[in-house]
Amino acid sequence: MVPSYQGKGYATEMGKAMVKWALTHPNVKKVKATCDPDNYASIRVLEKIGFKRTKEEEESIFWVY
């Protein structure tokens, strides 16, 4: 994300909209995501959206909604 737009909630709103849209499809039962463990902004966005950590490895955190 362009630095001037960071911290304004755009990523959270986009993530919420994508999850909502995905779950409108009858064959979609869950939404998964991954991020780097040191990407604190992405971790916070996923937590705010409601994703739950399912697995953590050295290079990735795995999430499910």
N, C-alpha and C positions, 0 to 999 in steps of 0.2 A: 504494500500500500504506500502511496506517496506520503512522505513524512508530514506534510501540512494537513493531511486528512486523518492521521493517526490519533487515537484517543478520543474520537468523537462518536464512537458507537456504530460506525458504519459496518464494520466487519461483523459485529454481533447481530445487527439487523439483517444483513445479507445471509448470515448463517441460519438464523431463525427462519427466514423466508425459504431458503433452500430445503431445510428439513421439512417444513410444512408442506411444500410443493411435492417433495419426494414421497411423503407419507399419504398423499392423495391417490397414489397409484396402487391398485389392488394387490399387486405382487410384491410390493415393498413392505417388509415387516420391520426392518430396522435400518438405521443409517450408521455407517462406520466412518471413523476419521483417524488420522495419524498426525503426529507432530514431533518435532525434536524436543527432547527434555529441557533444553536450554532456551526454548522459544516461549518465554513467559507470557507474552502478549497472546499467542495462540492458545496456550493453556487456559488463560483467563477467559478468553472468548468461548472456548468449548465448555468450560464450567458454567458460564452465564447462560448459555443456550440450554444446558441440561444434560450434556453428554456425561457419561460415567466411564472412568478408566477401567479397562479390562485387562491390560497387560502393560508392563513396562520393561523395556530392554535398554541396553546401553545407548543405542542410537535412536530409539523411537518410543513414543507412548501411544498406545492403541486405545481408542474410545468407541463407545456405542451409545446410540440414542434410542 
